[in-house]
Amino acid sequence: MKWWTALGLDLLVVLVFATIGRLSHAEGADPVGIGLTAWPFVVALVGTTVALLGMKRPTEQFLNGVIVWAGTLGFGMWIRANAGDGVQPSFVVVAGVFLAITMLGWRLLARRRL
């Protein structure tokens, strides 16, 4: 699998997460709103992916996926907090669980198919 495929799948996960979150809070699923919710995590995801690529670590592998997940969650929450948005503990837990299941889940499924 190419790195851009892994990045695309992870971006899809982040956008689904933002969409579900907005819908669960009756905020609507308009593209601008989803973008405003997702951008800190997208920036964190891209940054973490670029860092792994710079270290020549394949981002589609499960163990490196753990780094992608942790970077997306940790840096995404940090960016979100510094942008003045909420990072309540319950939100961090829900985001962490959802992103772990989906980001690591597709990697496990892909590994089983190989």
C-alpha positions in Angstrom: 0.0 0.0 0.0 1.3 3.4 -0.8 1.6 6.1 1.9 -1.0 8.4 0.2 -3.6 5.6 0.3 -3.0 5.2 4.1 -3.2 9.0 4.5 -6.4 9.1 2.5 -8.0 6.4 4.6 -7.0 8.2 7.8 -8.3 11.5 6.4 -11.6 9.7 5.7 -11.7 8.5 9.3 -11.1 12.0 10.7 -13.9 13.4 8.4 -16.3 10.7 9.5 -15.4 11.4 13.1 -16.1 15.2 12.7 -19.3 14.5 10.8 -20.7 12.1 13.5 -19.7 14.5 16.2 -21.5 17.4 14.5 -24.6 15.3 13.9 -24.6 14.1 17.5 -24.6 17.7 18.7 -27.3 18.8 16.2 -24.7 21.1 14.5 -25.4 19.9 10.9 -23.2 18.1 8.4 -22.4 21.0 6.1 -18.9 20.9 4.5 -17.7 24.1 6.1 -18.8 23.0 9.6 -17.2 19.6 9.1 -14.0 21.3 8.0 -14.0 23.6 11.0 -14.4 20.7 13.3 -11.9 18.5 11.6 -9.1 20.9 10.8 -7.0 20.5 14.0 -7.0 16.7 13.5 -6.3 16.9 9.8 -3.3 19.2 10.5 -2.1 16.8 13.2 -2.6 13.8 11.0 -0.7 15.3 8.1 2.1 16.4 10.4 2.5 13.0 12.0 2.4 11.3 8.6 5.1 13.6 7.2 7.2 13.0 10.3 7.0 9.2 9.8 7.7 9.5 6.1 10.8 11.6 6.9 11.9 8.7 9.2 11.2 6.2 6.3 8.6 4.5 8.4 5.6 3.1 6.4 2.4 4.7 7.8 0.2 1.8 6.8 1.9 -0.7 9.2 0.0 -1.3 12.4 2.7 -0.2 14.9 3.4 3.0 12.9 -0.4 3.4 12.8 -0.3 3.6 16.6 2.0 6.6 16.2 -0.3 8.1 13.6 -3.3 7.6 15.9 -1.4 9.1 19.0 -0.1 12.0 17.0 -3.5 12.8 15.4 -5.3 12.6 18.8 -2.6 14.3 20.9 -1.6 17.1 18.5 -5.1 17.5 17.3 -6.4 18.1 20.8 -3.4 20.5 21.5 -4.2 22.5 18.3 -7.9 22.5 19.2 -7.2 23.8 22.8 -4.9 26.5 21.5 -7.5 27.5 19.0 -9.9 28.1 21.9 -12.1 25.1 21.3 -13.2 22.6 24.0 -11.2 19.6 24.9 -13.2 18.2 27.8 -12.0 14.8 29.1 -15.1 13.0 27.8 -14.4 14.4 24.3 -10.8 13.2 24.4 -11.9 9.7 25.5 -14.5 9.5 22.8 -12.2 10.8 20.1 -9.4 8.5 21.2 -11.5 5.4 21.2 -13.2 6.2 17.8 -9.9 7.1 16.1 -8.1 4.1 17.6 -10.8 1.6 16.5 -11.0 3.1 13.0 -7.4 4.1 12.3 -5.9 0.9 13.7 -8.9 -1.2 12.5 -8.4 -0.6 8.8 -4.7 -1.4 9.3 -5.5 -4.8 10.9 -8.0 -5.6 8.2 -5.4 -4.7 5.5 -2.7 -6.8 7.2 -5.0 -9.8 7.3 -5.7 -9.5 3.6 -2.0 -9.5 2.6 
